[in-house]
């Protein structure tokens, strides 16, 4: 029997820059939570990721597991503002990868 996961009315936002393995590990942790956030938003300021990272982020985004927002110019305040604008929930939890 498939038990539905409980979803918290929270948007989790990860503004990230030049992270590879640690970003993917952070996402694995968040995606495995029993009390899942309503959405996970990755605001990515890295111009070129390793191929495996790009592939994984693209896959998670296309499956609707995360929302992957790519920015051209690194700025933590801009990335955080973009996450706030994109968030669907009233509560936004920022997580550092």
N, C-alpha and C positions, 0 to 999 in steps of 0.2 A: 504494500500500500504506500502510495506517495503522499507524504505529509507536506502541506504547503509551508513555505518559509514565512516567518513573521517579518513584516516590513515596517521599519520606523519611518515616520514622516520627516526625514532629514535628507538633505543633499550633502554629500561628501565631496569636497573640492580639493584637488591636488594640483597646485601650481608647481610645475616642475621645470628644471633647466639642467641639461647635461647629465641626466641620470639614465642608467640602463637597467642593470640587474636589480638594483634596489627599488626602482619604480615598479618593475614587474612583481617583485616580492611583496611590495606594499599592496598592489592590486590583488594578488593571490590571497593575502590575508583578509582584505576587505570583502572580497567575493565569497569567502568561506564562512563569514560570520553567520551565526544562527539567527541573530536579529539583524537583518540586512537593511542598509540604508535604501531609501526609495530610489536614489540614483547616485552614481559616481561620475564626477566630471574631472577629466584630466585636462588642464590647461598647459599645453606643452610649448615651451619656448626654445626647444632644441632644434636647430636647423637640420641636422643629419644624424639620425640614430644608427646604431648597428642594425644590420638587416634583420636579425632575430627579434629585436625590440620593435622595429617598425611593423614587422609581420604580426606580432602578438597584439600590439595596440590596434592595428587595423582590423584584426579578427574580432577582438572584443568589442570594438566600435560597431562593426557591421552586424554583429549578433545582438546589439542593444544592451550588452552587459555594462558598457561605459559610454560616456560621450567624450570624444577626443577632439578638443579644440586646439588648433595649431596657430601659434603667433609667430610673426617674423622677427620681432625685436624683443629681446629680453627686458622685462621690467616687472618686478614682483607686484608693485601696486596695480599696474595695468592688468596683469594676469588675475589678480584677486578680484578686481572690478569686473572683468569678463566672466569670471565664475559666478559672481553675484547676479549679473544680468542673465546668465544662462540658467540659473537654478530654478527649478519648478517648485521647490518647497520653500516655506517661510523660514525654516531654520537651515543654516548652512554651516557645516563643520569643516574647517580648513585643516588638512592633514599635511604634514611635511613628510616627503618621501625620504 
